[in-house]
Amino acid sequence: MIRKIKILILFLGFVFSSFSQTEFSGLQYIFNPSIINPAAITTKNMSLQMYYRNQLSGIEQAPQTQFISFKASLEPTTSILVGLHNTTAGPSSIGGIQLGFAHIINLKKVKLSFGLQGELRRMMLDETKFVLEQENDDAISYNLQKRINAQSSAGVYLLANKWSIGFSTFNLINNKDVYTKIINKEKYLSFNIYADYSYSWKNKIKFIQSIMFEKDDIKPSKIDINFITKFNDRINLGVTYSTLKSIAVILGIQSNQLEINYIHTIPNSSTSNFLKGTNELLLIYKF
């Protein structure tokens, strides 16, 4: 029975992740808000970011995600992002290439940014790898299901000296594929709102509080509340609470150009007896 539950969690979790932007991005948005809002591409200088996540530790062939992105400024008010991501989970995999564009308008005390992002996705489901109690099940084709489709997102971002707030929406293109058939939805939208506020104490310790609200058509809405403390711009310590019953701890180190952050999410639910949590590693190199 436990094995059936694990397989169900693994498969449904992967199906949902094929639609939701924050599923494959994890909690790296805390340090890289452009991952959930293309309008935030302009908030950082040129940088290279590499990300790895291992979800649902304790389950064999649980989801693993790799993501790499490069951001650069074409001019002081215009920036682009190129990204590649891939997630595998048992017999399923989803990967894609992203291209984002953002333009910023300088107002009196704030900066207003608009962003667009396009993505080409490749989704595969290898039914020959299904573990079934009954062989030669008529409901399974035992073929390699492949789908390629396009997707897009848009956002707006308002940035001040100590605070920022942004709104973004995803899945703007209506695709019909094997995954939409599974969840019986032909059109699905998701959006999120992200805001943060920071302040310093004696220019040595910086406190950053942020909140992210996500609304999705195919899975429960959630709120993340994040607290980060930076010591002399060298050490990062933080904690995150999600309304989806999980807590994450954050530890990071940084130099003038390189920043490395480790995030461990601890499930706080009935599944925690066989799930050991999620591990995330984010590397940011600033040019």
C-alpha positions in Angstrom: 0.0 0.0 0.0 2.8 2.4 0.9 4.5 1.7 -2.5 1.3 2.6 -4.3 1.0 5.9 -2.4 4.6 6.7 -3.2 4.1 6.0 -6.9 1.0 8.1 -7.0 2.7 11.1 -5.2 5.6 10.9 -7.6 3.5 10.8 -10.8 0.9 13.5 -9.8 3.7 15.7 -8.5 5.5 15.5 -11.8 2.3 16.2 -13.8 1.6 19.3 -11.8 5.2 20.5 -12.2 4.8 20.4 -16.0 2.5 23.4 -15.7 3.7 25.4 -12.7 6.7 27.7 -13.0 7.5 27.6 -9.3 7.6 23.8 -9.2 10.8 23.5 -11.2 12.2 26.8 -9.8 11.8 25.7 -6.1 12.8 28.4 -3.6 15.6 29.9 -5.7 13.3 32.9 -6.4 14.3 34.2 -3.0 17.7 35.0 -4.5 16.6 35.2 -8.1 13.1 36.7 -8.5 13.4 36.7 -12.3 12.7 32.9 -12.2 9.1 33.6 -11.4 8.7 37.0 -12.9 10.4 37.9 -16.3 10.0 41.6 -15.4 12.6 41.1 -12.6 15.4 40.3 -15.1 16.6 43.9 -14.9 17.1 43.8 -11.1 20.5 42.2 -11.2 23.7 42.7 -13.2 25.0 40.2 -15.8 25.2 36.8 -14.1 25.3 33.1 -14.6 23.1 30.9 -12.3 23.2 27.2 -11.9 20.6 25.3 -9.8 20.0 21.7 -8.7 17.1 20.3 -6.7 16.4 16.8 -5.4 12.7 16.5 -4.3 10.9 13.9 -2.2 14.1 12.3 -0.7 13.2 8.8 0.4 11.4 7.8 -2.8 13.3 5.9 -5.5 13.5 7.9 -8.8 12.0 11.0 -7.2 12.1 14.2 -9.2 15.4 15.9 -9.9 15.8 19.3 -11.5 18.7 21.1 -13.2 18.4 24.7 -14.3 21.0 27.1 -15.8 20.4 30.7 -16.8 22.4 33.6 -18.1 21.3 37.3 -17.7 22.8 40.2 -19.5 22.0 43.9 -20.2 21.7 45.0 -23.8 21.6 48.6 -22.5 20.9 50.3 -19.1 17.2 49.8 -19.4 16.9 46.5 -21.3 17.9 43.0 -20.3 17.6 39.5 -21.6 17.7 36.0 -20.0 18.4 32.7 -21.6 17.7 29.5 -19.6 17.7 25.8 -19.8 15.9 23.4 -17.4 15.3 19.7 -17.1 13.3 17.6 -14.6 13.2 13.8 -14.5 10.9 11.8 -12.3 10.7 8.0 -12.8 9.4 7.4 -16.3 8.7 11.1 -17.0 10.8 14.0 -18.0 10.3 17.6 -19.0 12.8 20.1 -20.3 12.8 23.4 -22.0 14.7 26.4 -23.3 13.6 29.9 -22.2 14.2 33.4 -23.6 13.1 36.4 -21.5 13.1 40.1 -22.2 12.6 43.0 -19.8 12.5 46.8 -20.1 12.7 49.2 -17.2 11.3 52.7 -16.9 13.1 55.0 -14.4 10.5 57.1 -12.4 11.2 59.6 -9.6 11.7 57.3 -6.7 11.1 53.8 -8.1 11.8 51.8 -11.2 9.0 50.1 -13.2 9.8 47.1 -15.3 7.8 45.0 -17.8 8.8 41.5 -18.9 7.9 38.8 -21.4 9.2 35.3 -21.6 8.8 32.5 -24.1 9.6 28.8 -23.7 9.8 25.7 -25.9 9.1 22.6 -23.8 9.7 18.9 -24.4 7.7 16.4 -22.4 8.2 12.6 -22.4 6.5 9.8 -20.6 8.1 6.3 -21.0 5.3 3.8 -20.3 7.7 0.9 -20.7 9.1 1.8 -17.3 5.8 1.7 -15.5 5.8 -0.7 -12.5 2.4 -2.5 -12.6 0.8 -5.2 -10.5 -0.8 -6.6 -13.7 1.3 -7.1 -16.8 -0.1 -6.3 -20.3 -2.6 -3.8 -18.9 -4.9 -2.6 -21.7 -5.0 0.9 -20.3 -1.2 1.3 -21.0 0.2 1.6 -24.5 3.8 0.8 -23.4 5.1 3.4 -25.8 7.3 6.5 -25.4 4.9 9.4 -25.3 6.5 12.7 -26.6 5.1 16.2 -26.7 6.7 19.5 -27.7 4.8 22.7 -27.1 5.3 26.4 -26.5 4.5 28.4 -23.4 4.8 32.0 -22.3 4.7 34.2 -19.3 4.5 38.0 -18.6 5.1 40.2 -15.6 5.4 43.7 -14.1 7.8 44.7 -11.3 8.1 47.8 -9.2 11.5 48.3 -7.5 12.5 50.9 -4.9 15.6 51.3 -2.7 14.4 49.0 0.1 11.4 47.2 -1.3 10.0 45.6 -4.4 6.7 44.1 -5.5 5.8 42.1 -8.7 3.0 40.3 -10.4 3.4 37.6 -13.0 1.2 35.1 -14.9 2.1 31.9 -16.6 0.8 29.3 -19.1 -0.6 32.0 -21.4 -0.7 29.6 -24.4 -3.5 27.0 -24.5 -1.9 23.6 -25.2 -3.7 20.3 -25.6 -1.5 17.3 -24.8 -1.3 14.1 -22.7 -0.9 16.0 -19.5 -4.0 18.2 -19.9 -5.9 15.1 -20.7 -4.8 13.5 -17.4 -6.1 16.5 -15.3 -9.1 17.1 -17.6 -8.2 20.7 -18.3 -7.7 22.3 -21.6 -6.9 25.8 -20.3 -5.0 26.5 -17.2 -3.5 29.7 -15.8 -1.3 30.5 -12.8 -0.1 33.7 -11.3 1.9 34.9 -8.4 2.6 38.0 -6.4 6.0 38.5 -4.8 7.1 41.3 -2.5 10.1 42.0 -0.3 11.5 44.5 2.1 15.0 44.9 3.4 16.9 47.1 5.9 20.4 47.2 7.4 21.8 47.5 10.8 25.1 49.4 11.1 25.9 48.4 7.5 27.0 45.0 8.7 23.8 43.0 8.9 21.0 43.1 6.3 17.5 41.7 7.0 15.3 40.7 4.1 11.7 39.7 4.5 9.6 38.5 1.5 6.3 36.9 0.8 5.1 35.0 -2.3 1.5 34.1 -3.1 0.8 31.6 -5.9 -2.6 30.8 -7.4 -2.8 27.8 -9.7 -5.8 26.2 -11.5 -4.6 22.6 -11.0 -3.1 22.5 -7.5 -3.6 24.2 -4.1 -2.7 27.9 -3.7 0.1 28.6 -1.4 1.9 31.4 0.5 5.6 31.4 1.2 6.9 33.6 4.0 10.7 34.1 3.9 13.3 35.6 6.3 16.9 36.1 5.2 19.8 37.6 7.2 23.0 38.6 5.5 26.1 39.1 7.6 28.7 41.4 6.1 27.6 40.2 2.7 29.5 37.0 3.4 27.1 34.6 5.1 23.3 34.1 4.5 21.0 32.5 7.0 17.3 32.1 6.5 14.1 30.3 7.1 10.9 29.8 5.0 7.4 28.7 6.0 4.9 27.5 3.4 1.2 27.1 3.9 1.6 23.7 2.1 2.9 22.5 5.5 6.7 22.7 5.0 9.6 24.6 6.6 12.9 25.3 4.8 16.2 26.4 6.2 18.7 28.3 4.2 22.5 28.6 4.5 24.7 30.5 2.0 28.2 32.0 1.6 29.3 34.7 -0.9 32.2 36.7 -2.1 32.4 39.7 -4.4 31.4 37.6 -7.4 30.3 34.2 -6.3 27.3 33.2 -4.1 26.3 29.7 -3.1 23.1 28.9 -1.3 21.8 25.6 0.1 18.1 25.1 0.9 16.7 22.1 2.8 12.9 21.8 3.0 11.4 19.7 5.7 7.9 18.3 5.2 5.5 18.8 8.1 2.6 16.5 7.2 1.4 12.9 7.3 3.9 12.1 4.4 6.9 13.0 6.5 7.3 9.5 7.8 8.7 8.3 4.5 9.8 11.6 2.9 13.1 13.2 4.0 12.5 16.5 2.4 13.9 18.5 -0.6 17.5 19.7 -1.2 18.3 22.7 -3.3 21.7 24.1 -4.4 22.0 27.5 -6.1 25.2 29.0 -7.5 25.3 32.6 -8.7 28.3 34.1 -10.5 28.2 37.8 -11.1 30.3 39.3 -13.9 
